[in-house]
Amino acid sequence: GQNIDQPTEMTATEGAIVQINCTYQTSGFNGLFWYQQHAGEAPTFLSYNVLDGLEEKGRFSSFLSRSKGYSYLLLKELQMKDSASYLCAVRDLGGATNKLIFGTGTLLAVQP
Amino acid sequence: DSGVTQTPKHLITATGQRVTLRCSPRSGDLSVYWYQQSLDQGLQFLIQYYNGEERAKGNILERFSAQQFPDLHSELNLSSLELGDSALYFCASSVGTSGSDTQYFGPGTRLTVL
């Protein structure tokens, strides 16, 4: 089966750092994506990891450990506009497709 | 703006009816994906097309069907609508089918079935 787990909600303070975890159990693995989604809007791409390690992109970093089935998204210098849902998605390995299996998302509230 | 367009933005209809949602991918993208997002289930993959051919199917109901046309736009047809079909429907596109290809999402169509 396929299972992706994320915390449902998190709260953090403006200017701080927050880490959003994602664990996955899938029949195959060929990459992990993080998306940001504001309420009622489209998911927007944040990061992609396929090899173990840390990928840094400005205030956002993403880490992957394939042996542990674990990833995290690190957000630094939090801003109010970072209040959104953060979706972890695993690329399904099977056939000529790169469909994504999404977790239910983590709703992050940034407080002043 | 991702470059993916979807119409209509909102759709309100009654149970038993049929609707068509339309998606135009980013310029140069050959793959189109459809996802359903309801409040209690998150984003669920429905179906993927690549260059006009169906490539993968997810949890798509038999009442739903899709196709991708020669100009690469795609349509998702939902028939015999039920209250539970109310959701946000997103289309996404990517260049091809490689694992590293990023999927870019359109703004979605909010379907309300009354």
Chai-1 contact restraints between the chains, C-beta under 6 A:
chainA,res_idxA,chainB,res_idxB,connection_type,confidence,min_distance_angstrom,max_distance_angstrom,comment,restraint_id
A,N30,B,G99,contact,1.0,0.0,6.0,A-B,restraint_1
A,G31,B,G99,contact,1.0,0.0,6.0,A-B,restraint_2
A,A42,B,F105,contact,1.0,0.0,6.0,A-B,restraint_3
A,A42,B,P107,contact,1.0,0.0,6.0,A-B,restraint_4
A,A42,B,G108,contact,1.0,0.0,6.0,A-B,restraint_5
A,P43,B,F105,contact,1.0,0.0,6.0,A-B,restraint_6
A,F45,B,T102,contact,1.0,0.0,6.0,A-B,restraint_7
A,R91,B,G99,contact,1.0,0.0,6.0,A-B,restraint_8
A,A96,B,T97,contact,1.0,0.0,6.0,A-B,restraint_9
A,T97,B,Q48,contact,1.0,0.0,6.0,A-B,restraint_10
A,T97,B,R55,contact,1.0,0.0,6.0,A-B,restraint_11
A,T97,B,A56,contact,1.0,0.0,6.0,A-B,restraint_12
A,T97,B,T97,contact,1.0,0.0,6.0,A-B,restraint_13
A,N98,B,T97,contact,1.0,0.0,6.0,A-B,restraint_14
A,N98,B,G99,contact,1.0,0.0,6.0,A-B,restraint_15
A,N98,B,D101,contact,1.0,0.0,6.0,A-B,restraint_16
A,K99,B,F45,contact,1.0,0.0,6.0,A-B,restraint_17
A,K99,B,Q48,contact,1.0,0.0,6.0,A-B,restraint_18
A,K99,B,A56,contact,1.0,0.0,6.0,A-B,restraint_19
A,F102,B,G42,contact,1.0,0.0,6.0,A-B,restraint_20
A,F102,B,L43,contact,1.0,0.0,6.0,A-B,restraint_21
A,T104,B,G42,contact,1.0,0.0,6.0,A-B,restraint_22
A,G105,B,G42,contact,1.0,0.0,6.0,A-B,restraint_23
